[in-house]
Amino acid sequence: MKKVTKKLALVLVAAMVMGMCLVGCGSVEKDVLGDWMVDTVNGTAIGEYAAAAGVAEDQMQMNFKIESKKVTQTGVNGSTEYEPKFRTDGVELHKDGTHQANLLWDKDSKVLSLDINGAKYVFKKGSYTFGSAAQPSGGEEGGAEQGGAEEGGAEEGGAEEGAEE
């Protein structure tokens, strides 16, 4: 009886240690779920960066809605959906089985970042409302940036103005 109890205790301790390892080494999914909008580009506030480039903020702003089974990127030109693969350092974005981009997670500052054509976009929690005089909001409206994540835009478009999921 004593041997069985010792073995059972050993198995329980091993299971607890494995569980703690999995929690500590797991993905960032719980941290990154929700709505994200551009905060800065190359360290400059998005509004200032757009003004310096001579374009409206709507043209450079984008939202990411991160869910367990899909990530939707929206911008002024439409939207694109990706399949997420959550990692310890962020989220890999896949479309039709092909890796498209990486949203990198900074656990210290609690922000996501994305490199688009050499520019570092940093995202904060929230959702930008396109055509709202550059005011961030808690809503989930929008269209897609000027391209797919790493490529700089979502050419396919797809979301009709005012359409909701």
Order of alpha helices (4+ residues) and beta strands (2+ residues): alpha-alpha-beta-beta-alpha-alpha-beta-beta-beta-beta-beta-beta-beta-beta-beta
